[in-house]
Amino acid sequence: MSDSLDAELCVADCKRCPALVDSRSRIVNGTGPVDADLVFVGEAPGANEDEQGEPFVGRSGTVLDDALRDAGLARRDVRITNCVRCRPPENRDPTTEELSNCRGYLAEELRRLDPELVVTLGKVPSEHLLDRSVAVTSEAGDVFDARVGDTTHRLLVCVHPAATLYDRSQEETFQETIRQAAALAGVGPAGDGGDGQSRLGDY
C-alpha cells in the first residue's frame, strides 16, 4: 500500500510553468515514508536536487541530516518535499504563480500523508502555507494551524538549513526547532513514542 501511495503522489509530468519546464532536468517529488509523522516542506529544488531527483541533498541537506541525527532521527524516518517540484532558473525564488500552480500537488500530498506535524523550512514555504507574511527568525519554533487545500495541518515554522551556513547565529535556533519538531510529532527519543501528540495540545 505504501509503495502504491508513494507512486500516486509522484508527479510524472507537468507543464503548468513554462519557465520551470525549461529550467528543470526532472521533476523532484517528495521522498520518505508515506506514514511519516513528520513532514518537512522546503521551497523548491536547487541544482543538486534537480540533478539527483531528491529534495535537500546538497549542503542544506547535510545540515538537515545532521540536525535530524542530533534529534534522534534519520532521513528515512521523515518525509521531505517542496512547495514547487521543479528547479527555478538560476535558483531564484518561485513566483507566486508557480507556487499556486504547484499547490494542489502539495495539498494532496499532505492530505494523503496526514502527518502529526508539518515543518516549513524557510520563509517561502512558511508564507505560502500560512498565507501571510512571516518573520522566520522571530517565529521559528512557533506552531500554527494551516489550512492547505481541504485539510488543516499543525505547522511548525523553522529557519532554512542554508541560513545556518551564512549566519552561524542561526544554528542553535535551527537545531532547537528540529528537536522541538521531533518532540511535538512524538518521534525520536524526545518524543518517547507519543508524548508529542499530547504536547501539540499545548499550542
C-alpha positions as CSV (number, residue, x, y, z in Angstrom):
1,M,0.0,0.0,0.0
2,S,2.8,2.4,0.9
3,D,4.5,1.9,-2.5
4,S,1.2,2.4,-4.2
5,L,0.5,5.7,-2.4
6,D,4.0,6.9,-3.0
7,A,3.6,6.3,-6.7
8,E,0.2,8.1,-6.6
9,L,1.8,11.1,-5.0
10,C,4.5,11.4,-7.6
11,V,4.0,14.0,-10.4
12,A,5.3,12.3,-13.5
13,D,4.7,15.2,-16.0
14,C,3.6,18.8,-15.6
15,K,3.9,21.7,-17.9
16,R,2.0,24.4,-16.0
17,C,5.1,26.6,-15.6
18,P,6.9,27.2,-18.9
19,A,10.0,28.8,-17.2
20,L,10.3,25.8,-14.8
21,V,9.8,23.3,-17.6
22,D,12.7,24.9,-19.5
23,S,14.9,25.1,-16.3
24,R,14.4,21.6,-14.9
25,S,16.1,18.4,-15.8
26,R,13.5,16.4,-13.9
27,I,10.5,16.8,-11.5
28,V,11.7,16.4,-7.9
29,N,9.0,14.6,-5.9
30,G,8.8,14.2,-2.1
31,T,10.8,11.3,-0.6
32,G,10.4,9.4,2.6
33,P,7.8,7.1,4.2
34,V,4.2,7.8,3.4
35,D,3.3,7.1,7.1
36,A,5.9,9.5,8.5
37,D,4.6,11.6,11.4
38,L,6.9,14.4,10.4
39,V,6.9,16.2,7.0
40,F,9.4,18.9,6.1
41,V,8.4,21.3,3.3
42,G,11.1,23.3,1.5
43,E,10.8,25.9,-1.2
44,A,12.0,24.3,-4.5
45,P,14.7,22.1,-5.8
46,G,18.2,23.5,-6.3
47,A,20.9,22.4,-8.7
48,N,21.8,19.3,-6.6
49,E,18.2,18.3,-6.1
50,D,17.5,18.7,-9.8
51,E,20.5,16.5,-10.7
52,Q,19.8,13.8,-8.2
53,G,16.0,13.9,-8.1
54,E,15.7,14.1,-4.4
55,P,14.9,17.1,-2.1
56,F,17.6,18.6,0.2
57,V,20.7,16.6,-1.0
58,G,23.1,19.5,-1.2
59,R,24.8,21.4,1.7
60,S,21.4,22.3,3.1
61,G,20.6,18.6,3.1
62,T,23.7,17.8,5.1
63,V,22.7,20.4,7.7
64,L,19.2,19.0,7.9
65,D,20.5,15.4,8.2
66,D,22.9,16.4,11.0
67,A,20.1,18.1,12.9
68,L,17.8,15.1,12.5
69,R,20.5,12.8,13.8
70,D,21.1,15.1,16.8
71,A,17.3,14.9,17.5
72,G,17.5,11.1,17.3
73,L,16.1,10.8,13.8
74,A,17.3,9.8,10.4
75,R,16.2,11.0,6.9
76,R,14.5,7.7,6.4
77,D,12.2,8.5,9.4
78,V,10.7,11.6,7.8
79,R,9.1,12.8,4.6
80,I,10.7,15.7,2.8
81,T,9.0,17.6,0.0
82,N,8.9,21.1,-1.6
83,C,6.3,23.7,-2.4
84,V,7.5,23.7,-6.1
85,R,8.8,20.5,-7.6
86,C,10.9,21.9,-10.4
87,R,14.1,23.9,-10.2
88,P,13.6,27.7,-10.9
89,P,16.1,29.3,-13.2
90,E,19.3,30.4,-11.5
91,N,17.9,29.1,-8.3
92,R,15.6,32.1,-7.9
93,D,12.6,32.1,-5.6
94,P,9.5,30.5,-7.2
95,T,7.0,33.1,-8.3
96,T,3.5,33.4,-6.8
97,E,2.0,31.9,-9.9
98,E,4.5,29.0,-9.8
99,L,3.7,28.3,-6.1
100,S,0.0,28.5,-6.9
101,N,0.4,26.1,-9.9
102,C,2.1,23.5,-7.7
103,R,0.0,24.0,-4.5
104,G,-2.5,21.3,-5.4
105,Y,0.2,18.7,-5.6
106,L,1.4,19.6,-2.1
107,A,-2.1,19.9,-0.7
108,E,-2.9,16.4,-1.9
109,E,0.4,15.0,-0.6
110,L,-0.2,16.4,2.9
111,R,-3.8,15.3,2.8
112,R,-2.9,11.7,2.0
113,L,0.0,11.6,4.4
114,D,-1.9,13.2,7.3
115,P,1.3,13.8,9.4
116,E,1.3,14.8,13.0
117,L,3.3,17.9,12.2
118,V,4.4,19.8,9.1
119,V,7.7,21.8,9.4
120,T,8.3,24.6,6.9
121,L,11.9,25.2,6.2
122,G,12.4,28.9,5.5
123,K,10.4,32.0,4.5
124,V,8.9,30.9,1.2
125,P,7.1,27.7,2.4
126,S,6.2,29.3,5.7
127,E,4.5,32.3,4.0
128,H,3.0,30.0,1.3
129,L,1.3,27.6,3.7
130,L,0.3,30.2,6.3
131,D,-0.8,32.7,3.6
132,R,0.7,35.7,5.3
133,S,4.0,37.4,5.9
134,V,6.3,35.5,8.2
135,A,9.3,36.8,10.1
136,V,11.0,33.4,10.2
137,T,13.8,34.3,12.6
138,S,11.5,35.5,15.3
139,E,8.7,33.0,14.6
140,A,10.9,29.9,14.4
141,G,9.6,27.4,16.8
142,D,6.1,28.7,16.8
143,V,3.2,26.4,15.9
144,F,0.2,27.3,13.9
145,D,-2.8,25.7,12.2
146,A,-2.5,26.0,8.5
147,R,-5.3,25.3,6.0
148,V,-3.9,23.6,2.9
149,G,-6.4,22.6,0.4
150,D,-9.3,20.9,2.2
151,T,-7.4,19.9,5.3
152,T,-5.9,21.7,8.3
153,H,-2.4,20.8,9.5
154,R,-0.4,21.7,12.5
155,L,2.6,23.6,11.2
156,L,5.9,24.5,12.9
157,V,8.0,27.4,11.4
158,C,11.7,26.7,11.1
159,V,14.6,28.7,9.6
160,H,16.0,27.2,6.4
161,P,19.1,25.0,7.0
162,A,21.0,27.1,4.5
163,A,20.6,30.1,6.9
164,T,23.0,28.3,9.2
165,L,25.7,28.2,6.6
166,Y,25.6,32.0,6.1
167,D,24.8,33.1,9.6
168,R,26.2,30.8,12.4
169,S,24.0,32.5,14.9
170,Q,21.0,30.7,13.3
171,E,22.5,27.2,14.1
172,E,21.1,27.0,17.7
173,T,17.7,28.2,16.5
174,F,17.6,25.7,13.7
175,Q,18.8,22.7,15.8
176,E,16.4,23.5,18.6
177,T,13.4,23.8,16.3
178,I,14.3,20.3,14.8
179,R,14.4,18.9,18.3
180,Q,11.1,20.6,19.0
181,A,9.6,19.1,15.9
182,A,10.6,15.6,16.9
183,A,9.1,16.0,20.3
184,L,5.9,17.6,19.0
185,A,5.4,14.8,16.5
186,G,6.1,12.1,19.1
187,V,9.1,10.7,17.2
188,G,12.6,10.0,18.2
189,P,13.9,9.8,21.8
190,A,12.5,13.3,22.7
191,G,9.0,12.1,21.6
192,D,9.1,9.0,23.6
193,G,6.7,7.3,21.2
194,G,3.8,9.6,21.6
195,D,4.3,12.4,24.1
196,G,4.4,14.8,21.1
197,Q,0.8,14.3,20.4
198,S,-0.3,15.4,23.8
199,R,2.2,18.3,23.7
200,L,0.6,19.6,20.5
201,G,-2.4,20.5,22.6
202,D,-0.3,23.0,24.4
203,Y,-0.1,25.2,21.3
